[in-house]
Amino acid sequence: MLSKIVFSLCNIFQYFFLLPGKVCGRLFNYAIHWHFKDIKGRIYHARQLKGLQYVKIDYGTILSRGIVLTAWDKYAGYDYTPSIQIGSHCRIGEYCHITACHSITIGNNVLTGRYVYISDNSHGKNIESELNTPPSLRPLYAKGPVVIGNNVWIGESARILSGVTIGDGAIIGANAVVTHDVPSGAVVGGVPAKVIKMMTLLD
């Protein structure tokens, strides 16, 4: 709620008093850092923020403009215990969407392109008993946590889905849909994503 108020006030000041966008961004981040002590990185012009009390962002990390960052502790009448942890010196690209009802952990020095989607949940379990329930009313279901290691590069518009672990130094190709674990040092791509090659010291 606080982040929405500060963000709205910054937009009003910028429009009516020609307050520079950089100043608004700094005011917004000061408010975030003051209210949420575990957020030490910077968030630029977010599209949607929810559940920041369940989010940890380490020093040197930047979440670029248009980010959607949501940690759901309640949905469709159900309670959840979400956790989103992002390490140090990461660069999360513009318009990325990170959403959790269970657990997402992103390591250090992770780089993403724009429009990357990282989610630990889906709307329901995709079972027959849910066919007559609108997707928006189904409980969130997490197959398992999402874990992304250190020094991972995720290409533009890639999708990282529930229960996936991506090893250190892996490269995820643009538009890939990752549904299974990715080994350290692997280059993957496609729908669903498959290993294209393994990087070695000779590459």
C-alpha positions in Angstrom: 0.0 0.0 0.0 2.8 2.4 0.9 4.6 1.8 -2.4 1.4 2.6 -4.3 0.9 5.8 -2.4 4.5 7.0 -3.0 4.4 6.0 -6.6 1.1 7.8 -7.2 2.4 11.0 -5.5 5.6 10.9 -7.5 3.5 10.7 -10.7 1.4 13.6 -9.6 4.4 15.8 -8.7 6.1 14.9 -11.9 3.1 15.9 -14.0 2.0 19.1 -12.3 5.4 20.4 -11.0 7.7 18.9 -13.7 9.6 17.0 -11.1 12.3 15.0 -13.0 11.7 11.3 -13.3 15.1 10.5 -11.7 14.0 12.5 -8.6 10.7 10.6 -8.4 12.6 7.3 -8.7 14.9 8.2 -5.9 12.0 9.2 -3.6 10.2 6.0 -4.4 13.3 3.9 -3.6 13.9 5.8 -0.4 10.4 5.0 0.7 10.8 1.3 -0.2 14.1 1.0 1.6 12.7 2.7 4.7 9.6 0.5 4.9 11.1 -2.8 3.7 14.5 -3.3 5.2 15.3 -6.5 3.2 15.1 -4.6 -0.1 18.5 -3.1 -0.7 18.5 -3.0 -4.5 16.8 -0.5 -6.7 13.4 -0.7 -8.4 12.7 1.6 -11.4 9.1 2.6 -12.3 7.5 -0.7 -11.4 4.2 -1.7 -13.1 2.9 -3.7 -10.1 4.4 -4.5 -6.7 2.6 -6.8 -4.2 3.7 -8.5 -1.0 7.1 -6.7 -0.6 7.3 -7.8 3.0 8.1 -11.3 1.5 10.8 -10.0 -0.8 14.5 -9.7 -0.3 16.7 -7.9 -2.8 20.5 -7.6 -2.2 22.8 -4.7 -2.8 23.7 -3.7 -6.3 20.6 -5.3 -7.9 18.5 -3.3 -10.4 14.9 -4.1 -11.4 14.3 -2.1 -14.5 11.1 -0.2 -15.4 7.8 -2.0 -16.0 8.6 -4.8 -13.5 5.8 -6.8 -12.1 6.9 -8.3 -8.7 4.2 -10.1 -6.8 4.3 -12.4 -3.7 0.9 -13.8 -3.0 0.0 -14.6 0.6 -3.8 -14.8 -0.2 -5.6 -15.8 -3.4 -9.1 -17.1 -4.1 -9.7 -17.6 -0.3 -6.5 -19.6 0.2 -3.4 -18.6 2.3 0.2 -19.0 1.1 3.7 -18.3 2.5 5.6 -16.7 -0.4 9.2 -15.9 -0.6 11.2 -14.1 -3.3 14.9 -13.7 -2.8 17.1 -11.9 -5.4 20.9 -11.9 -4.9 23.4 -9.1 -5.4 24.4 -7.3 -8.6 21.6 -8.7 -10.7 20.1 -6.9 -13.7 16.4 -7.7 -14.2 15.3 -6.4 -17.6 12.4 -4.1 -18.5 8.8 -5.5 -18.2 9.8 -8.7 -16.5 7.3 -10.6 -14.4 8.3 -12.4 -11.2 5.5 -14.0 -9.2 5.5 -16.4 -6.2 3.1 -18.1 -3.8 5.8 -20.5 -2.5 9.5 -19.7 -3.2 11.7 -18.1 -5.9 15.4 -17.8 -5.3 17.6 -15.9 -7.7 21.4 -16.0 -7.2 24.0 -13.3 -7.7 25.0 -11.6 -11.0 22.0 -12.8 -12.9 21.1 -11.0 -16.1 17.8 -11.1 -17.8 16.5 -9.7 -21.1 13.2 -7.9 -21.3 9.8 -9.6 -20.8 11.1 -12.6 -18.9 8.5 -14.5 -16.8 9.5 -16.4 -13.7 6.7 -18.1 -11.7 6.5 -20.8 -9.1 2.8 -21.3 -9.5 -0.1 -21.9 -11.9 -3.9 -21.4 -11.6 -4.9 -24.9 -10.3 -3.5 -28.3 -10.8 -4.9 -28.8 -14.4 -7.1 -31.7 -13.2 -10.6 -32.8 -14.3 -12.3 -31.6 -11.1 -11.3 -28.0 -12.0 -12.8 -27.9 -15.5 -16.0 -26.1 -14.3 -14.1 -23.6 -12.2 -12.9 -20.4 -13.9 -9.1 -20.2 -14.0 -9.1 -17.0 -12.0 -11.0 -18.6 -9.2 -8.8 -21.7 -8.9 -6.3 -21.9 -6.0 -2.7 -21.2 -6.9 -0.6 -24.4 -7.2 3.2 -24.6 -6.9 4.9 -27.9 -8.0 8.0 -26.7 -6.2 10.4 -23.8 -5.7 12.2 -22.0 -8.5 15.9 -21.8 -7.9 18.2 -19.8 -10.3 21.9 -20.0 -9.6 24.7 -17.5 -9.9 25.9 -15.9 -13.2 22.9 -17.1 -15.1 21.9 -15.3 -18.3 18.2 -15.4 -19.3 17.3 -14.2 -22.8 14.4 -12.0 -23.8 10.9 -13.4 -23.3 12.0 -16.6 -21.7 9.6 -18.4 -19.3 10.8 -20.1 -16.1 8.1 -22.3 -14.6 7.3 -23.9 -11.3 9.7 -26.5 -9.8 12.7 -25.6 -12.0 16.3 -25.3 -10.8 18.8 -23.6 -13.1 22.5 -24.3 -12.4 25.3 -21.7 -12.1 26.4 -20.1 -15.3 23.6 -21.5 -17.5 22.3 -19.6 -20.5 18.6 -19.6 -21.3 17.8 -18.7 -24.9 15.3 -16.1 -25.9 11.7 -17.3 -26.0 12.6 -20.5 -24.3 10.0 -22.2 -22.0 11.9 -23.9 -19.1 9.9 -26.7 -17.6 12.7 -29.0 -16.3 16.0 -28.5 -14.4 18.9 -27.0 -16.3 22.5 -28.2 -15.5 25.2 -25.7 -14.6 27.0 -24.4 -17.7 24.3 -25.5 -20.1 22.9 -23.5 -23.0 19.2 -24.3 -23.5 16.5 -23.1 -25.9 13.2 -24.1 -27.4 9.7 -25.0 -26.3 10.1 -26.8 -24.1 13.7 -25.9 -23.4 16.3 -28.5 -24.2 20.1 -28.5 -23.8 21.8 -27.2 -27.0 25.4 -27.5 -25.7 27.4 -27.6 -22.5 30.0 -24.9 -22.0 33.6 -25.8 -21.2 36.7 -23.9 -20.5 37.7 -24.3 -24.1 34.6 -22.5 -25.5 
